[in-house]
Amino acid sequence: MGYLKDTVDDVRRVKNGWRWGRHPQVPRSAEPYVPAPSSNVYPNDWSRTPAASAARDVVQKVGLEPVFRSQVRTRVEGLDVLARTTGPVIFAANHASHLDTPLILLSLPDAWRRRTAVAAAADYFFDSWWRAVGSSLLFNTMPIDRRGGSMATTPGEVLDAGWNLVIFPEGTRSKDGWLGSFRMGAAYLAVEHGVPVIPVAHRGTFAAMPKGASWPGRGRRQLTVRFGSPLRPAEGESVRAFAPRIRDAVATLLDEDATDWYAARLRASQGATPDPSGPDVAEWRRLWETSTSPEVASRPSRAWRRAR
């Protein structure tokens, strides 16, 4: 019996000390720190060379603009603010659709458009070489890595080189067309590099081509885009204090576009601008409102039909 008991104890001891599967012998707290591997973002400095800029100008005017105008109708307001502003600037806009970028770029005067780059998510637009090259050539995108990788060029370097920059502070397209929370990237760049922020508000892009759609819907939906007066950080103003001012300016422009200039400014002065994040109601009601173009539409868009 003693022999059998000793054998059982030995087996038990081996079982407890054996590395079953992949269990480490060293406690995690005692292991040396190894930083997680980071991905290198596709370098696209070439897209801002004179040759690439000339090629992009031809592609945008001869290829992109005719196709864009054939699918949607646009109304642009507020471009007069650019006549009183010198670049570089940051265009901070709401983000509801892949139509937002061509709408903003093609609404700008040629001289401004040729010197404007677009901040784009590296994990979406730069995940393959052909998409990286295509977006860089067509829209002059520059990668913003949301996963902690290293970038070949930073937004600050692009601004310092004299380029304007389109930034969507929400970071991603809205799922229901309403304004989401703003991140602080645009405010940080404005404070750190001393450049003004021009708020931009557009409506109708979600109704024309919501998230998940690959092409605008039928009927040449109406899009509107409105440029606001430049915002500059006050002396000593922090990034955290400046960021809400950018969002409030976009909210005021959305209200102005939906109603009229005087009424929107009056509400803004009273702190009564409608919440651009939308009403706290059922999802189908939120989608119903944003699925209607700025003009009166006869039927809701594909976003509403999918939600049903």
Summary of the structure (lengths in Angstrom):
residues: 308
radius of gyration: 25.6
end to end distance: 73.9
largest distance: 99.2
contacts: 920
relative contact order: 0.14
helix: 45%
strand: 13%
